[in-house]
């Protein structure tokens, strides 16, 4: 069963397919599309069409950074191809892949699709891509540059297509963004900056004196809304969870090391 794509998704898939039929001279291609625009559906439909073109399932590798994202990919792909889940190699986390020991990694991979491709220049991803150095690579991301300024251009020779968040909003596929500031005066003078971004460890500590004030402001804005709060440190997020509970919120904290991550 083919997935019905909206026009820009369809165009994006067509540009990606050009990678497989020598329509492009570039071996590794990047496509960008904003969060919420259906990148997982695009990956699923792309794999469906690659197989229709004659690629074997064991020749396609999908890399995603987390277990949760892998599960999303599984779900979407099964809409297009019921047997995919049982026959294709998906690395749910490149951190846990054992390239020297895993028999599956000896498969004749021809196409690698990297979800959240802004991670692709990290050492863990690079190890996987170098292991399958004969494969063509398609990167999919909403964030074309990493904060550490290691250019994705070192891996991807071409930006095949870029679907912007502004375009998606104008065409009605994403809701408009309403930004609201919290009127706090936070002193960042002692927080160092690396590659254009604040140090995560230092900014986490710098926020501590203001967490109570932030929770108070949230009582006005977020009291009757489901809300997600992003914080730079696990210790800070755990502390803020307790502060929110004291302010009358029902709050839970989750991070990459949480044992009950899926349940939360």
Backbone as a ProteinNet text record, in pm:
[ID]
protein_1_A
[PRIMARY]
XXXXXXXXXXXXXXXXXXXXXXXXXXXXXXXXXXXXXXXXXXXXXXXXXXXXXXXXXXXXXXXXXXXXXXXXXXXXXXXXXXXXXXXXXXXXXXXXXXXXXXXXXXXXXXXXXXXXXXXXXXXXXXXXXXXXXXXXXXXXXXXXXXXXXXXXXXXXXXXXXXXXXXXXXXXXXXXXXXXXXXXXXXXXXXXXXXXXXXXXXXXXXXXXXXXXXXXXXXXXXXXXXXXXXXXXXXXXXXXXXXXXXXXXXXXXXXXXXXXXXXXX
[TERTIARY]
84.8	0	88.5	68.4	146.8	88.7	176.6	135.1	107	-3.2	-34.5	42.2	123.9	206.8	148.5	172.8	133.3	241.4	212.8	299.6	447.5	480.1	622	688.5	614.6	669.4	698	604.3	621.9	744.2	759.9	875.6	1003.9	1001.4	1117.5	1156.3	1056.9	1083.8	1142.5	1089.1	1140.4	1286.3	1319.5	1458	1548.3	1499.4	1578.3	1598.2	1495.1	1506.3	1609.1	1632.4	1733.4	1870	1888.8	2014.5	2039.4	1933.2	1945.3	1957.3	1930.1	1926.9	2026.6	2133.3	2241.7	2196.9	2083.8	2040	2119.9	2192	2276.5	2417.9	2515.3	2654.6	2698.9	2612.8	2651.4	2616.4	2710	2690.9	2609.4	2632.2	2562.3	2480.9	2352.8	2260.4	2183.5	2159.9	2086.6	1955.5	1847.2	1721.5	1677.7	1620.3	1576.1	1427.7	1361.7	1218.3	1188.9	1104.8	1090.7	1022.2	1042.7	976.2	824.5	759.6	615.9	570.2	664.7	627.3	623	640.3	621.9	745.8	863.4	985.9	982.3	920.2	914.6	829.4	718.2	637.7	716.8	797.4	880	979.2	1044.7	1139.2	1068	950.5	875.5	837.6	786.2	745.8	867	977.2	1098.8	1146	1145.4	1186.8	1092	962.8	863.7	896.3	928.6	955.6	1091.4	1189.7	1318.9	1303.5	1222	1199.8	1124.1	1030.3	958.9	1053.7	1159.8	1259	1356.1	1349	1432.8	1533.6	1542.9	1632.7	1578.6	1668.1	1629	1624.3	1537.6	1523	1653.3	1730.4	1854.5	1964.4	1936.3	2032.8	2009.7	1906.7	1871.1	1894.6	1967.2	1994.5	1936.8	1864	1811.5	1879.7	1932.7	1995.1	1912	1873.8	1803.7	1868.9	1860.3	1939.3	1882.6	1751.7	1692.9	1596	1570.2	1473.2	1335.5	1295	1160.7	1143.9	1246.1	1238	1236.7	1312.9	1311.3	1172	1104.7	969.4	874.7	891.1	808.7	832.3	958.6	990.5	927.6	938.9	876	726.8	660.5	515	477.7	549.7	515.8	546.9	661.6	700.7	604.9	553.9	460.4	330.4	300	184.1	209.6	337.5	371.8	417.5	475.7	535.7	531.5	439.1	412.6	532	615.3	725	853.6	852.3	977.5	1038.1	954.6	1003.8	1087.3	1058.2	1122.1	1242.2	1267.4	1370	1475.7	1457.7	1554.3	1629.4	1753	1835	1809.1	1764	1751.9	1835.3	1926.5	2003.9	1929.3	1866.1	1788.6	1875.9	1997.8	2094.1	2231.8	2299.9	2433.3	2529.2	2493.8	2581.2	2589.9	2486.5	2484.2	2518.5	2548.7	2580.5	2721.8	2737.5	2868.3	2908	2977.6	3001.9	3094.8	3179.7	3275.5	3215.4	3108.6	3055.6	2920.3	2844.6	2707.7	2705.1	2649.9	2643.5	2562.6	2462.4	2377.6	2455.4	2562	2636.7	2718.2	2721	2789.5	2696.6	2573.7	2480.1	2531.9	2493.8	2542	2462.8	2485.7	2408.9	2443.3	2340.3	2359.1	2305.3	2202.5	2142.6	2137.5	2189.3	2177.2	2094.5	1987.2	1904.6	1931	1977.5	2012.4	1904.4	1822.6	1724.8	1794.7	1742.6	1809	1955.2	1973.6	2106.5	2202.9	2155.4	2249.5	2346.7	2316.1	2409.7	2515.8	2501	2578	2727.9	2771.7	2915.9	2977.4	2897	2953.4	3031	3118.5	3207.7	3131.6	3023.7	2950.6	2884.1	2824.5	2763.7	2870.9	2979	3085.1	3138	3146.7	3196.8	3107.5	2975.8	2882.3	2894.5	2899.6	2904	3034.6	3142.8	3270.4	3271.5	3197.8	3189.3	3120.9	3021.6	2950.2	2986.6	3114.8	3161.6	3123.6	3070.6	3027.5	2881.9	2811.3	2668.7	2647.1	2536.2	2490	2418.3	2432.5	2376	2275.8	2157.5	2056.3	2031.1	2057.8	2034.2	1905.2	1828.9	1702.7	1708.9	1684.4	1694.7	1609.4	1575.8	1512.3	1615.8	1737	1841.2	1968.9	1993	2104.8	2242.8	2255.4	2387.6	2389.4	2500.3	2518	2579	2552.4	2604.9	2756.4	2817.1	2963.4	3029.8	2948.2	2994.3	3071.2	3064.7	3123.8	3029.1	3069.7	2981.8	2934.8	2805.7	2752.8	2803.7	2855.3	2912	3031.8	3092.8	3203.6	3155.9	3026.1	2969.2	2876.2	2789.6	2689.7	2735.1	2738.2	2784.5	2676.8	2550.8	2442.9	2324.9	2262	2134	2026.7	1966.1	1874.7	1747	1699.9	1574.7	1564.9	1513.3	1494.8	1352.6	1275.3	1137.3	1139.2	1112.1	1129.6	1005.8	1026	914.9	817.9	871.1	785.2	693.7	751.2	672.6	565.5	601.6	505.6	389.8	419.5	315.1	224.5	284	205.8	113	157.3	77.3	-20.7	-19.4	-118	-85.7	38.5	74.6	125.5	170.7	210.3	136.7	109	41.5	139.4	85.5	168.9	234.2	353.2	427.2	397.6	361.1	342.1	446.9	535.3	642	601.4	622.8	591	710.3	759.5	876	834.1	924	903.7	987.1	925.1	996.9	1087.7	1202.5	1301.6	1434.5	1507.7	1641.9	1740.8	1798.1	1889.5	2032.5	2120.9	2259.8	2340	2380.3	2459	2604.8	2646.8	2780.5	2890.5	2861.9	2963.5	2951.8	2862.7	2845.9	2929.5	3020.5	3108.3	3033.4	3085.4	3025.7	3126.8	3082.3	3166	3094	3159.3	3101.8	2965.7	2953.1	2830.3	2717.2	2741.1	2634.2	2684.4	2591.7	2627.2	2672.4	2763.8	2805.1	2687.8	2651.5	2534.5	2550.1	2668.4	2689.7	2676.4	2733.8	2733	2595.5	2525.6	2394.4	2293.4	2311.9	2223.8	2233.3	2354.9	2376.6	2327	2346.7	2305.5	2154.5	2079.8	1933.5	1876.1	1951.5	1898.9	1831.4	1889.6	1825.3	1692.4	1662.3	1544.4	1431.9	1454	1355.2	1222.2	1227	1102.9	1025.1	1095	1028.9	969.4	1042.1	990.9	863.2	863.1	743.9	626.4	652.4	545.6	485.9	571.6	523.2	444	486.7	416.5	276.6	255.8	121.8	22.5	67.7	-19	-42	63.2	58	19.8	65.6	59.7	-32.2	-100.8	-170.2	-267.4	-339.3	-438.9	-396.6	-268.3	-217.3	-114.2	-112.7	-4.6	122.1	228.2	347.8	472.5	565.7	695.9	801.2	887.7	995.5	1128.4	1214.4	1348.8	1449.4	1537	1639.7	1775.8	1885.2	2016.5	2082.1	2042.6	2105.8	2000.9	2036.2	1945.8	1917.3	2019.9	2001.3	1906.4	1917.9	1829.8	1686.5	1666.9	1531.1	1466.5	1544.1	1489.2	1450	1531.8	1501.1	1374.8	1364.5	1251.2	1121.2	1129.7	1009.1	948.8	1031.5	982.4	926.7	990	940.5	802.1	783.2	653.3	544.9	578.9	482.6	442.2	537.9	507.9	420.7	423.6	340.8	206	176	44.8	35.8	147.2	146.4	158	106.1	134.9	251.5	368.6	490.5	566.5	632.2	720.7	846.8	958.9	1087.3	1140.8	1193	1250	1378.6	1476.9	1603.5	1658.5	1770.9	1825.6	1866.4	1880.9	1921.1	1806.5	1684.6	1571.4	1537.3	1529.7	1493.2	1348.7	1261.2	1119	1083.8	1179.9	1162	1036.5	1016.8	902.5	772.5	766	644.6	609.4	710.9	686.6	639.7
-118.4	0	123.6	209.8	332.4	439.8	520.8	630.9	752.6	821.6	942.4	1059.9	1123.6	1234.2	1366.2	1474	1604.1	1650.6	1752.9	1784.3	1800.2	1873.2	1893.1	1765.3	1680	1550.3	1466.8	1469	1393.1	1441.6	1572.7	1627.8	1587.6	1588.7	1551.5	1406.2	1316.7	1175.9	1160.4	1233.2	1225.1	1268.9	1376.2	1421.8	1316.6	1251.3	1147.3	1026.6	991.2	877.1	901.2	1029	1060.4	1008.5	990.3	936.8	794.2	720.6	578.3	547.8	645.6	613.7	696.1	739.2	812.8	946.4	997.8	1129.7	1239.7	1205.1	1302.6	1248.4	1336.9	1293	1280.4	1319.3	1318.3	1185	1131.1	1001.7	1016.9	1125.6	1148.7	1277.4	1268.1	1378.9	1406	1534.5	1575.8	1641.4	1609.5	1680.5	1731.1	1850.7	1907.7	1938.1	1913.1	1936.9	1958.9	2055.2	2092.9	1986.3	1994.8	1904.3	1913	1797.1	1793.8	1784.8	1784.3	1783	1642.8	1540.3	1402.8	1336.9	1363.8	1304	1151.6	1098.5	953.4	890.2	955.4	907.8	913.8	1018.7	1032.7	917.6	883.6	772	642.1	620.5	497.6	483.7	590.8	585.3	571.5	635.3	623.4	478.4	411.4	270.7	184.8	211.2	138.8	149	268.6	288.5	232.5	237.9	176.9	27.4	-37.6	-181.1	-208.4	-121.7	-136.1	-119	-41.3	-21.4	-139	-231.2	-349.8	-368.6	-272.8	-291.4	-400.1	-482.1	-581.3	-514.9	-567.1	-505.6	-509	-616.2	-626.7	-535.4	-464.1	-369.5	-228.1	-210.9	-79	-75.5	23	42.8	176.7	175.8	298.7	319.8	437.6	471.1	580.4	556.4	658.9	667.9	783.1	804	740.6	712.1	661.6	548.3	473.3	363.4	415.2	528.4	580.9	616.7	678.6	715.3	590.1	488.8	363.1	302.3	305.3	252.3	330.2	462.3	543.2	502.8	482.1	441.7	306.6	211.5	81.5	96.4	174.3	189.7	247.5	352.2	416.2	324.8	256.7	171.6	53.9	2.5	-109.2	-71.3	58.6	102.8	83	93.2	83.3	-57.2	-128.9	-257.7	-347.3	-441.1	-517.9	-600.7	-646.5	-736.1	-663.1	-532.6	-457	-477.9	-475.4	-478.7	-603.5	-709.5	-836.5	-866.3	-782.1	-816.6	-710.9	-593.4	-486.4	-451.2	-412.6	-374.9	-229.5	-208.4	-73	-65.4	27.8	51	154.8	109.8	201.5	300.6	263.9	357.3	316.7	407.1	372.7	350.4	397.5	379.3	234	153.4	14.6	-82	-31.1	-121.1	-176.6	-306.5	-369.7	-416.8	-333.1	-358.5	-476.3	-506.8	-614.9	-751.9	-755.6	-883.2	-918.3	-819.2	-841	-895.2	-1015.1	-1075.2	-989.3	-918.6	-839	-728.6	-681.4	-571.6	-617.1	-747.7	-796.8	-797.3	-751.5	-744	-647.6	-670.1	-583.5	-453.8	-365.5	-241	-150.3	-103.3	-12.8	127.5	136.6	265.2	279.1	387.8	417.9	545.2	537.1	653.2	692.5	813.8	860.7	958.1	914.4	1004.4	1092.1	1214.2	1310.8	1326.8	1356.3	1349.9	1455.9	1552.8	1649.3	1581.5	1456.2	1379.6	1307.6	1309.5	1218.3	1241.9	1361.4	1387.4	1351.3	1300.5	1256.7	1127	1097.3	982.1	850.3	835.7	709	684	786.9	771.5	749.2	824.3	813	670.8	605.2	467.4	374.5	392.1	310.1	339.9	467.3	505.7	460.8	465.2	419.5	268.2	197.8	52.5	12.8	90.7	65.8	175.1	188.9	304.3	300.7	189.4	181.9	224.7	243.1	275.3	423.7	454	591.6	629.3	754.1	798.8	911	895.4	1000.4	1045.8	1172.2	1227.6	1306.5	1288.7	1360.4	1432.3	1563.1	1637.9	1763.9	1811.1	1942.4	2047	2000.7	2088.1	2067.2	2147.4	2118.8	2151.8	2216.1	2243.1	2208.2	2148.6	2115.7	2233.4	2239.7	2350.7	2347	2229.4	2223.5	2269.5	2314.3	2376.5	2281.8	2152.6	2059.5	2051	2097.5	2115.1	1980.9	1972.4	1853.6	1841.7	1951.7	1947.6	1856.1	1819.1	1724.9	1584.2	1557.6	1426.9	1431.7	1533.2	1541.6	1641.7	1595.4	1681.5	1774.1	1742.6	1820.4	1829.6	1947	1963.7	1948	1829.1	1796.3	1877.9	1901.9	1975.5	2031.1	2151.6	2214.6	2267.7	2209.3	2253	2329.6	2459.1	2543.6	2542.8	2576.9	2584	2696	2804.5	2914.5	2867.5	2792.9	2740.6	2644.3	2557.3	2460.3	2529.4	2638.3	2714.3	2783.3	2847	2916.9	2822.2	2699.4	2602.9	2526.7	2556.6	2500	2363.4	2316.7	2185.1	2191.6	2308.9	2330.1	2451.3	2449.2	2563.4	2679.3	2798.5	2916	2911	2967.7	2972	3103.7	3092.9	3211.8	3209.2	3305.8	3312.6	3406.4	3362.6	3445	3443.3	3559.1	3565.8	3566.5	3520.1	3523.9	3639.1	3736.1	3857.9	3835.6	3773.6	3752.2	3813.6	3865.4	3914.4	3810.8	3735	3627.3	3670.7	3659.5	3701.3	3586.9	3604.6	3503.9	3546.4	3648.8	3702.8	3601.6	3510.7	3414.5	3280.6	3273.6	3150.4	3160.3	3066.8	3071	3027.9	3071.9	3041.9	2965.1	2852.4	2771.2	2749.6	2780.1	2762	2828.3	2944.8	3022.3	2981.5	2887.3	2842.1	2841.7	2860.6	2857.8	2718.2	2711.7	2585	2524.6	2400.3	2336.7	2323	2282	2264.7	2396.6	2500.9	2629.9	2695.4	2681.7	2745.4	2674.2	2542.3	2469.4	2523.1	2545.8	2601.8	2745.3	2820.1	2960.8	2976.8	2876.6	2884.4	2856.4	2787.5	2742.9	2852.9	2972.4	3075	3126.3	3092.9	3149.3	3048	2922.2	2817.4	2845.7	2898.5	2932.1	3039.8	3139.9	3246.8	3194.8	3105.2	3047.7	2968.4	2890.2	2813.3	2905.1	3017.2	3113.8	3170.2	3205.4	3254.3	3145.9	3021.7	2912	2891.2	2927.3	2916.5	3002	3116.2	3205.6	3155.5	3104.6	3071.8	2925.8	2834.6	2691.2	2609.2	2672.3	2596.5	2493.6	2528.3	2437.2	2381.3	2375.9	2326.6	2216.9	2120.4	2023.4	2094.8	2080.7	2161.7	2074.9	2103.4	2037.3	2141	2108.1	2197.5	2131.6	2201.2	2152	2224.8	2148.6	2206.7	2145.8	2218.9	2175	2062.9	2043	1940.9	1850.2	1723	1628.7	1675.9	1719.3	1764	1883.2	1973.4	2089.9	2049.2	1956.7	1914.3	1838.1	1758	1687	1783.9	1885.3	1987.5	2064.9	2099.2	2178.8	2099	1968.7	1885.1	1899.4	1891.5	1902.4	2041.8	2142.6	2279.5	2294.1	2238.3	2245.4	2174	2060.8	1988	2073.8	2141.2	2229.9	2347.4	2381.3	2490.1	2439.9	2313.6	2261	2191.8	2175.7	2105.1	1954.5	1877.1	1734	1718.1	1686.5	1690	1558.4	1523.1	1406.8	1447.6	1383.1	1416.8	1295.2	1319.6	1210.3	1257.9	1168.4	1199.6	1072.7	1084.8	971.5	854.3	875	767.1	712.2	760.1	718.1	571.7	492.7	351.4	335.5	428.4	419.4	518.6	543.6	641.1	614.1	488.5	455.6	478	438.6	456.6	604.2	686.8	830.5	891.5
0	0	0	-96.4	-105.3	-13	44.1	129.8	42	67.2	-7.5	51.5	-30.5	13.1	-36	38.9	-13.1	-112.4	-195.2	-309.4	-277.8	-171.4	-142.1	-93.8	-22.6	15.7	-108.3	-203.8	-328.3	-404.4	-414.4	-483.6	-412.2	-279.5	-201.4	-227.9	-233.3	-262.3	-402.3	-499.2	-635.2	-641.8	-568.7	-565.6	-502	-399.6	-333.3	-424.8	-501.6	-592.3	-702	-733.5	-833.9	-792.8	-664.4	-611.8	-661.3	-690.2	-720.2	-868.6	-955.4	-1098.6	-1179.9	-1112.8	-1178.7	-1236.4	-1188.5	-1234.1	-1166.8	-1063.3	-994.9	-985.4	-992.5	-983.5	-838.5	-745.8	-605	-539.6	-464.1	-397.6	-269.8	-196.7	-70.9	-79.4	-50.3	-71.2	57.8	84.6	203.7	162.2	234.8	217.7	354.8	357.6	484.9	478.1	589.3	601.1	748.6	784.4	925.3	1010	1140.5	1234.5	1215.7	1212.1	1194.7	1051.2	956.6	815.3	756.6	839.3	791.9	734.7	792.9	740.1	748.2	852.8	867.6	757.8	720.8	608.9	478.7	463	343.4	333.5	445.1	447.2	412.1	470.3	445.2	298.2	239.5	99.6	7.9	45.4	-33.1	-38.6	75.9	79.5	-3.4	6.6	-72.4	-221.2	-267.5	-410.4	-451	-360.7	-390.7	-416.3	-335.6	-352.6	-482	-517	-643.9	-762.2	-743.2	-848.5	-860.5	-764.7	-774.5	-664.1	-570.2	-457	-364.9	-312.8	-213.4	-76.2	9.2	140.4	219.5	202.8	278.8	224.6	115.2	60.7	112.7	196.2	247.5	397.6	442.8	585.1	628.4	738.8	797	931.8	953.4	1081.4	1147.8	1270.9	1348.8	1485.4	1552	1673.5	1799.1	1804.1	1928.2	1901.2	2005.9	1998.3	1959.2	2016.1	1988.7	1841.8	1784.1	1643	1555.8	1593.9	1519.1	1517.5	1631.9	1638.8	1548.4	1542	1452.4	1307	1272.4	1135.6	1105	1197.8	1179.6	1150.5	1232.6	1219.2	1083.4	1041.6	914.8	797.2	803.5	692.1	677	786.4	778.3	710.1	703.3	625.4	476.3	438.4	297	258.1	351.9	318.3	441.3	444.6	565.7	611.1	518	555.7	588.3	575.1	592.4	730.4	831.1	968.6	995.3	924.3	955.1	866	766.1	668.5	644.4	698.7	673	800.8	784.4	899.3	936.2	1058.1	1110.8	1237.8	1241.7	1363.3	1445.5	1552.5	1635.1	1707.7	1730.3	1788.4	1740.6	1671.5	1623.3	1739.1	1856.1	1971.5	2012.6	1980.8	2024	1911.4	1793.5	1682.5	1700.2	1672	1682.9	1542.5	1471.3	1330	1306.9	1402	1381.7	1410.5	1491.5	1537.1	1474.9	1432.9	1389.9	1247.6	1230.6	1098.3	1001.7	1054.3	966.6	897	960.4	900.6	780.2	750.8	631.9	510.5	527.1	416.3	309.4	183.6	73.9	67.7	165.5	174.6	57	-14.1	-127.7	-99.7	-13.5	19.5	171.4	224.1	366.2	380.5	457.8	487.3	631.9	652.2	786.4	832.6	927.8	987.6	1090.2	1110	1197.8	1155.4	1027	965.9	1015.8	1097.1	1153.9	1249.9	1289	1372.2	1288.2	1156.2	1071.2	1073.9	1111.6	1115.4	1250.3	1342.9	1471.5	1451.1	1543.7	1528.7	1518.7	1594.7	1594.5	1459.2	1401.7	1269.8	1163.6	1173	1073.9	1066.7	1180.3	1184	1101.9	1115.3	1038.8	889.5	853.9	713.1	647.4	721.4	666.7	648.6	735	723.9	593.3	551.7	426.4	325.7	298.6	221.4	74.4	24.3	-115.2	-133.2	-23.7	-31.1	-58.6	-125.8	-136.6	-7.6	32.2	159.4	134.3	191.4	188.1	330.8	359	491.2	493.9	600.9	618.8	752.7	752.6	877.1	873.5	991.4	1003.9	1042.8	1077.6	1130.6	1050.9	945.6	856.8	910.9	1026.4	1082.6	1230.2	1273.9	1415.1	1488.8	1617.7	1696.9	1708.7	1688.5	1697.7	1567.9	1470.9	1347.5	1256.6	1282.1	1186.8	1068.1	955.6	842	785.1	759.6	695.3	552	500.4	366.2	354.3	466.1	461.3	428	445.4	414.6	294.3	289.5	182.5	76.9	-49.1	-157	-210.7	-180.8	-240.5	-145	-141.5	-74.1	-181.1	-186.8	-295.8	-289.9	-168.6	-155.9	-14.7	-4.3	126	135.5	225.6	249.8	381	375	492.7	581.8	707.7	801.5	763.2	707.1	662.4	549.1	456	344.3	393.9	488.2	541.3	613.2	684.2	753.2	651.7	549.2	448.1	372.8	352.5	277.4	366.4	496	586.3	643.3	626.1	678.5	822.1	865.8	1004.4	1058.8	1188.2	1248.6	1266.5	1277.2	1297.4	1435.3	1442.5	1569.1	1639.6	1765.5	1847.5	1958	1954.7	2054.7	2167.6	2290.3	2406.3	2501.1	2534	2621.2	2767.4	2851.4	2996.5	3051	3117.5	3159.8	3280.1	3253.4	3358.7	3316	3410.9	3384.3	3434.2	3340.5	3374.9	3340.7	3435.4	3417.3	3354.6	3229.2	3157.9	3141.7	3213.8	3195.1	3227.7	3319.5	3360.2	3287	3186.4	3108.9	2981.9	2962.9	2845.8	2719.5	2606.5	2476.3	2392.4	2334.5	2247.3	2115.5	2004.8	1870.4	1858.9	1921.7	1907.5	1999.2	2092.3	2180.3	2324.3	2419.5	2560.1	2601.9	2695.9	2754.7	2829.9	2794.8	2855.7	3006.8	3052.3	3196.1	3271.1	3215.5	3284.4	3280.4	3167.3	3158.8	3248.2	3266.5	3356.8	3498.2	3544	3677.3	3685.4	3577	3576.3	3586.9	3541.6	3546.1	3684.9	3767.8	3897.4	3979.9	3991.9	4075.2	4019.3	3894.5	3829.6	3809.6	3851.3	3825	3893.7	4015.4	4085.6	4009.4	3960	3885.3	3754.9	3689.5	3565.1	3593.1	3700.8	3737.1	3766.9	3831.9	3861.5	3733	3636.5	3507.4	3434.3	3447.4	3381	3437.3	3563.5	3620.1	3542.3	3493.7	3417.4	3275.2	3211.6	3069	3042.7	3128.6	3096	3185.9	3279.1	3382.8	3326.6	3220.5	3164.4	3028.9	3004.8	2877.1	2898.8	2809.3	2808.9	2762.2	2837.5	2814.2	2817.1	2727.1	2727.3	2763.2	2859.5	2901	2866.9	2793.9	2762.6	2850.6	2914.4	3000.1	2966.6	2989.9	2941.1	3021	3146.3	3229.8	3293	3312	3378.5	3520.5	3592.3	3730.7	3736.7	3639.5	3636.9	3607.5	3513.9	3480.1	3595.2	3666.2	3781.8	3892.1	3912.1	4012.7	3973	3844.7	3798.2	3803.2	3782.6	3794	3932.7	4034.7	4172.3	4200.9	4141.8	4159.6	4096.8	3977.2	3910.4	3990.9	4048	4131.4	4251.1	4310.6	4423.4	4382.2	4251.3	4200.3	4149.3	4174.7	4138.6	4004.8	3936.4	3808.8	3831.3	3739	3733.8	3637.2	3688.5	3606.7	3615.7	3506.3	3501.1	3427.5	3462.4	3401	3326.3	3206.8	3128.1	3063.4	3056.5	2991.4	2928.9	2861.7	2788.8	2875.3	3004.2	3095	3178.7	3157.4	3239.3	3214.8	3322	3309.1	3263.9	3305.3	3269.9	3159.2	3069.7	2962.8	2878.5	2836.3	2751.1	2825.7	2952.1	3031.3	3048	3078.6	3095.2	2964.8
[MASK]
++++++++++++++++++++++++++++++++++++++++++++++++++++++++++++++++++++++++++++++++++++++++++++++++++++++++++++++++++++++++++++++++++++++++++++++++++++++++++++++++++++++++++++++++++++++++++++++++++++++++++++++++++++++++++++++++++++++++++++++++++++++++++++++++++++++++

